[in-house]
Amino acid sequence: MCEANAYLKQDDKEELLLEGVDKVIPKDDHLELENIFGVKKIVKGVIKELSLVDHRIIIEKI
């Protein structure tokens, strides 16, 4: 499995945003995330860290 969990980082805290993410689509002012079940989330933020070995995507809110 190649999915990752997406976390939203705010004020040095990480909150789980979406599990099983398999698609991240960067847009002009936001990111579109989609998981293996077809659940989609849109977040205004930037990718701060991508750890494929640990299956983690860290997004910082803007």
Phi and psi in radians as a Rosetta constraint file:
Dihedral C 1 N 2 CA 2 C 2 CIRCULARHARMONIC -2.049 0.35
Dihedral N 2 CA 2 C 2 N 3 CIRCULARHARMONIC 0.203 0.35
Dihedral C 2 N 3 CA 3 C 3 CIRCULARHARMONIC -1.308 0.35
Dihedral N 3 CA 3 C 3 N 4 CIRCULARHARMONIC 2.878 0.35
Dihedral C 3 N 4 CA 4 C 4 CIRCULARHARMONIC -2.415 0.35
Dihedral N 4 CA 4 C 4 N 5 CIRCULARHARMONIC 2.779 0.35
Dihedral C 4 N 5 CA 5 C 5 CIRCULARHARMONIC -1.646 0.35
Dihedral N 5 CA 5 C 5 N 6 CIRCULARHARMONIC 2.407 0.35
Dihedral C 5 N 6 CA 6 C 6 CIRCULARHARMONIC -1.764 0.35
Dihedral N 6 CA 6 C 6 N 7 CIRCULARHARMONIC 2.322 0.35
Dihedral C 6 N 7 CA 7 C 7 CIRCULARHARMONIC -2.117 0.35
Dihedral N 7 CA 7 C 7 N 8 CIRCULARHARMONIC 2.453 0.35
Dihedral C 7 N 8 CA 8 C 8 CIRCULARHARMONIC -1.749 0.35
Dihedral N 8 CA 8 C 8 N 9 CIRCULARHARMONIC 2.138 0.35
Dihedral C 8 N 9 CA 9 C 9 CIRCULARHARMONIC -1.752 0.35
Dihedral N 9 CA 9 C 9 N 10 CIRCULARHARMONIC 2.185 0.35
Dihedral C 9 N 10 CA 10 C 10 CIRCULARHARMONIC -2.488 0.35
Dihedral N 10 CA 10 C 10 N 11 CIRCULARHARMONIC 2.261 0.35
Dihedral C 10 N 11 CA 11 C 11 CIRCULARHARMONIC 0.882 0.35
Dihedral N 11 CA 11 C 11 N 12 CIRCULARHARMONIC 0.821 0.35
Dihedral C 11 N 12 CA 12 C 12 CIRCULARHARMONIC 1.091 0.35
Dihedral N 12 CA 12 C 12 N 13 CIRCULARHARMONIC 0.305 0.35
Dihedral C 12 N 13 CA 13 C 13 CIRCULARHARMONIC -2.023 0.35
Dihedral N 13 CA 13 C 13 N 14 CIRCULARHARMONIC 2.526 0.35
Dihedral C 13 N 14 CA 14 C 14 CIRCULARHARMONIC -1.992 0.35
Dihedral N 14 CA 14 C 14 N 15 CIRCULARHARMONIC 2.212 0.35
Dihedral C 14 N 15 CA 15 C 15 CIRCULARHARMONIC -2.058 0.35
Dihedral N 15 CA 15 C 15 N 16 CIRCULARHARMONIC 2.302 0.35
Dihedral C 15 N 16 CA 16 C 16 CIRCULARHARMONIC -1.074 0.35
Dihedral N 16 CA 16 C 16 N 17 CIRCULARHARMONIC 2.191 0.35
Dihedral C 16 N 17 CA 17 C 17 CIRCULARHARMONIC -1.756 0.35
Dihedral N 17 CA 17 C 17 N 18 CIRCULARHARMONIC -0.807 0.35
Dihedral C 17 N 18 CA 18 C 18 CIRCULARHARMONIC -2.782 0.35
Dihedral N 18 CA 18 C 18 N 19 CIRCULARHARMONIC 2.328 0.35
Dihedral C 18 N 19 CA 19 C 19 CIRCULARHARMONIC -1.614 0.35
Dihedral N 19 CA 19 C 19 N 20 CIRCULARHARMONIC 2.679 0.35
Dihedral C 19 N 20 CA 20 C 20 CIRCULARHARMONIC 1.144 0.35
Dihedral N 20 CA 20 C 20 N 21 CIRCULARHARMONIC 0.590 0.35
Dihedral C 20 N 21 CA 21 C 21 CIRCULARHARMONIC -1.200 0.35
Dihedral N 21 CA 21 C 21 N 22 CIRCULARHARMONIC 2.270 0.35
Dihedral C 21 N 22 CA 22 C 22 CIRCULARHARMONIC -2.159 0.35
Dihedral N 22 CA 22 C 22 N 23 CIRCULARHARMONIC -0.055 0.35
Dihedral C 22 N 23 CA 23 C 23 CIRCULARHARMONIC -2.512 0.35
Dihedral N 23 CA 23 C 23 N 24 CIRCULARHARMONIC 2.245 0.35
Dihedral C 23 N 24 CA 24 C 24 CIRCULARHARMONIC -2.192 0.35
Dihedral N 24 CA 24 C 24 N 25 CIRCULARHARMONIC 2.104 0.35
Dihedral C 24 N 25 CA 25 C 25 CIRCULARHARMONIC -2.042 0.35
Dihedral N 25 CA 25 C 25 N 26 CIRCULARHARMONIC 1.930 0.35
Dihedral C 25 N 26 CA 26 C 26 CIRCULARHARMONIC -1.344 0.35
Dihedral N 26 CA 26 C 26 N 27 CIRCULARHARMONIC 2.310 0.35
Dihedral C 26 N 27 CA 27 C 27 CIRCULARHARMONIC -2.014 0.35
Dihedral N 27 CA 27 C 27 N 28 CIRCULARHARMONIC -3.126 0.35
Dihedral C 27 N 28 CA 28 C 28 CIRCULARHARMONIC -1.014 0.35
Dihedral N 28 CA 28 C 28 N 29 CIRCULARHARMONIC -0.796 0.35
Dihedral C 28 N 29 CA 29 C 29 CIRCULARHARMONIC -2.195 0.35
Dihedral N 29 CA 29 C 29 N 30 CIRCULARHARMONIC 0.200 0.35
Dihedral C 29 N 30 CA 30 C 30 CIRCULARHARMONIC -2.802 0.35
Dihedral N 30 CA 30 C 30 N 31 CIRCULARHARMONIC 3.045 0.35
Dihedral C 30 N 31 CA 31 C 31 CIRCULARHARMONIC -2.046 0.35
Dihedral N 31 CA 31 C 31 N 32 CIRCULARHARMONIC 2.429 0.35
Dihedral C 31 N 32 CA 32 C 32 CIRCULARHARMONIC -1.882 0.35
Dihedral N 32 CA 32 C 32 N 33 CIRCULARHARMONIC 2.170 0.35
Dihedral C 32 N 33 CA 33 C 33 CIRCULARHARMONIC -1.965 0.35
Dihedral N 33 CA 33 C 33 N 34 CIRCULARHARMONIC 2.487 0.35
Dihedral C 33 N 34 CA 34 C 34 CIRCULARHARMONIC -2.430 0.35
Dihedral N 34 CA 34 C 34 N 35 CIRCULARHARMONIC 2.380 0.35
Dihedral C 34 N 35 CA 35 C 35 CIRCULARHARMONIC -1.784 0.35
Dihedral N 35 CA 35 C 35 N 36 CIRCULARHARMONIC -3.125 0.35
Dihedral C 35 N 36 CA 36 C 36 CIRCULARHARMONIC -1.189 0.35
Dihedral N 36 CA 36 C 36 N 37 CIRCULARHARMONIC -0.232 0.35
Dihedral C 36 N 37 CA 37 C 37 CIRCULARHARMONIC -1.723 0.35
Dihedral N 37 CA 37 C 37 N 38 CIRCULARHARMONIC 0.053 0.35
Dihedral C 37 N 38 CA 38 C 38 CIRCULARHARMONIC 1.523 0.35
Dihedral N 38 CA 38 C 38 N 39 CIRCULARHARMONIC 0.071 0.35
Dihedral C 38 N 39 CA 39 C 39 CIRCULARHARMONIC -1.291 0.35
Dihedral N 39 CA 39 C 39 N 40 CIRCULARHARMONIC 2.284 0.35
Dihedral C 39 N 40 CA 40 C 40 CIRCULARHARMONIC -2.029 0.35
Dihedral N 40 CA 40 C 40 N 41 CIRCULARHARMONIC 2.523 0.35
Dihedral C 40 N 41 CA 41 C 41 CIRCULARHARMONIC -2.382 0.35
Dihedral N 41 CA 41 C 41 N 42 CIRCULARHARMONIC 2.532 0.35
Dihedral C 41 N 42 CA 42 C 42 CIRCULARHARMONIC -2.044 0.35
Dihedral N 42 CA 42 C 42 N 43 CIRCULARHARMONIC 2.298 0.35
Dihedral C 42 N 43 CA 43 C 43 CIRCULARHARMONIC -2.399 0.35
Dihedral N 43 CA 43 C 43 N 44 CIRCULARHARMONIC 2.393 0.35
Dihedral C 43 N 44 CA 44 C 44 CIRCULARHARMONIC -1.476 0.35
Dihedral N 44 CA 44 C 44 N 45 CIRCULARHARMONIC 1.825 0.35
Dihedral C 44 N 45 CA 45 C 45 CIRCULARHARMONIC -3.047 0.35
Dihedral N 45 CA 45 C 45 N 46 CIRCULARHARMONIC 3.115 0.35
Dihedral C 45 N 46 CA 46 C 46 CIRCULARHARMONIC -2.231 0.35
Dihedral N 46 CA 46 C 46 N 47 CIRCULARHARMONIC 2.599 0.35
Dihedral C 46 N 47 CA 47 C 47 CIRCULARHARMONIC -1.296 0.35
Dihedral N 47 CA 47 C 47 N 48 CIRCULARHARMONIC 2.126 0.35
Dihedral C 47 N 48 CA 48 C 48 CIRCULARHARMONIC -1.723 0.35
Dihedral N 48 CA 48 C 48 N 49 CIRCULARHARMONIC -0.534 0.35
Dihedral C 48 N 49 CA 49 C 49 CIRCULARHARMONIC -2.691 0.35
Dihedral N 49 CA 49 C 49 N 50 CIRCULARHARMONIC 2.457 0.35
Dihedral C 49 N 50 CA 50 C 50 CIRCULARHARMONIC -2.267 0.35
Dihedral N 50 CA 50 C 50 N 51 CIRCULARHARMONIC 1.932 0.35
Dihedral C 50 N 51 CA 51 C 51 CIRCULARHARMONIC -2.008 0.35
Dihedral N 51 CA 51 C 51 N 52 CIRCULARHARMONIC 1.682 0.35
Dihedral C 51 N 52 CA 52 C 52 CIRCULARHARMONIC -1.229 0.35
Dihedral N 52 CA 52 C 52 N 53 CIRCULARHARMONIC -0.602 0.35
Dihedral C 52 N 53 CA 53 C 53 CIRCULARHARMONIC -1.142 0.35
Dihedral N 53 CA 53 C 53 N 54 CIRCULARHARMONIC -0.682 0.35
Dihedral C 53 N 54 CA 54 C 54 CIRCULARHARMONIC -1.581 0.35
Dihedral N 54 CA 54 C 54 N 55 CIRCULARHARMONIC -0.044 0.35
Dihedral C 54 N 55 CA 55 C 55 CIRCULARHARMONIC 1.032 0.35
Dihedral N 55 CA 55 C 55 N 56 CIRCULARHARMONIC 0.817 0.35
Dihedral C 55 N 56 CA 56 C 56 CIRCULARHARMONIC -2.261 0.35
Dihedral N 56 CA 56 C 56 N 57 CIRCULARHARMONIC 2.407 0.35
Dihedral C 56 N 57 CA 57 C 57 CIRCULARHARMONIC -2.125 0.35
Dihedral N 57 CA 57 C 57 N 58 CIRCULARHARMONIC 2.089 0.35
Dihedral C 57 N 58 CA 58 C 58 CIRCULARHARMONIC -1.818 0.35
Dihedral N 58 CA 58 C 58 N 59 CIRCULARHARMONIC 2.141 0.35
Dihedral C 58 N 59 CA 59 C 59 CIRCULARHARMONIC -2.032 0.35
Dihedral N 59 CA 59 C 59 N 60 CIRCULARHARMONIC 2.302 0.35
Dihedral C 59 N 60 CA 60 C 60 CIRCULARHARMONIC -1.773 0.35
Dihedral N 60 CA 60 C 60 N 61 CIRCULARHARMONIC 2.217 0.35
Dihedral C 60 N 61 CA 61 C 61 CIRCULARHARMONIC -1.207 0.35
Dihedral N 61 CA 61 C 61 N 62 CIRCULARHARMONIC 2.443 0.35
